[in-house]
Structures are given as C-alpha cells and as structure tokens.
Amino acid sequence: MPRLAEKIAIVVGAGQTPGATIGNGRATAIRFAEEGATVLLVDQKIESAEETLAMVQERGGNGSCLKSDVTDETQCEAIAKECVERYGRIDVLHNNVGIALNDSGPTKVTETVWDGIFDANIKSIMFICKHVLPVMRKQNSGTIINISSIAAICEMGLVSYKASKAALNAYTHTLATGGAKFGIRANVIMPGLMNTPMAIEGYVEAGYDRETLIKKRNASVPLLGEMGSAWDVANAALFLASDEAKFITGACLPVDGGQSALIG
C-alpha cells in the first residue's frame, strides 16, 4: 500500500529555480504523489508549479496548482481554504520556501535584506501554519514539515539566513509541543550542501565556474565527499509525512552527509 495513500498534502514552494538538477520542493511533491498523496502545489511562479504537476501526472499522481505569495497572510489564509474546498482536508503541510538573497555578515547586513529574508523564511511559514492549524485541529490529525538548514546550527557567514533558520527550528518546536494534544506532528529537515538549482545557479550566474564550485562543495561533505540531491530531502520528508514517523514530533533532522556531525 502506498505510504501516503488518500492523504492530501500542500507543498509550498513546489516550483524551482531553473537548472540542470531538481529542486527540493519539486522532488518532494513528486515523491508524495508517487506514494499516493494528492498534492496541492503552491508557488509564486505558477508556470514552475505547473511543470511540477506535469511531472507528477507523468508518474500517475494527482494534484493541482495554486499561485500564491506566502509572505502575504491573506494569500496564506486562501491556500488553506482552497485546499479544503478542493479536497476536504489537509493531512500534510510541507513548507519549502527560503531565500538568502543579498545576505552578508553582521557588520554589513542591511535592514531591508534582514527583513526580506525573515519575511520569506519564517514569517511566511508562520502565516500558512496559522491558517492550516485550525483545519488539522478539527481533524485531530496532521503533520507539518518545515525545511530549515544546517546553517541554523553550523558556522555560517550569512547572518540573516542563519538567524532565520534558527528561528524556524524554534518555531517548529512550538508547533510540535502545542499541536501534540491535537494529534498534529511538526518536524524540521535541515539540509546540508545539496546539488540543487537554488544552491548552484545563483553562484554560476555571478561568475563562479560550475565545476570548481561543485568540486569545492563536494569536498566539504564527510560522507563520500559528495553533495546530496533533492531526492535525499524528499525521501526524508516522505518518511516524516508517513505513518512510519507517527511517534516523531519536534525533531530537527539533518540531511547533510554528516556535515553537522563535525560540530565539536
């Protein structure tokens, strides 16, 4: 039996940055659908979400798309309402939105950059959870998966990104403790160095040599000296979304080839 049979899953950030590889949100949407979930694919770039839907359907999965800017609370409220109107319930909320645009160190960061990163990386998740939680509470069931980063716990020069991901870990802990009596689980995945378009393409566009960049990133990963892929994140999310993880809540799961294990 499929691991997410008859489940309804919202995947926020189901599109991706263009590139040669696949992004975390797209891979997760595909894995959820392959395992029986009906997926509501949410993205600010509807064309990219529609590309993901086509891949889902090619594999025999079901779902639909919704354009939304999740930094706007009104639109987050609409996501929850639309999912219930289309499918009757919300079993899984997977939050995959995050940016580090123009971030820098503590003496150079600007208020505009700090606020923009916090809006995208933590406020957006607070908004969507705020409006999905009442649905899950009424059901007495549900699971929330938030994509953080090992930057939350490892050395990282980008101060706004690191702080926002640490805040996301703490916020998810509150979701877990508060949601437990309603049968709602909440967990964090902390990816390490991944070979995804978002992680690679921006540097290449800025002038970095692709092969040199990939080689350098690979060398930082303890496990066989190679970055992970979006499928590694997707498979971790599938586990946390499934009943196999029914007794797991409040966890921060590194998916990083052992990079965070080097702390201390």
Beta strands, then each sheet from edge to edge (+ up, - down):
strand 1: 8-12
strand 2: 38-43
strand 3: 62-67
strand 4: 92-95
strand 5: 142-147
strand 6: 184-191
strand 7: 252-255
sheet 1: 3+ 2+ 1+ 4+ 5+ 6+ 7+
end
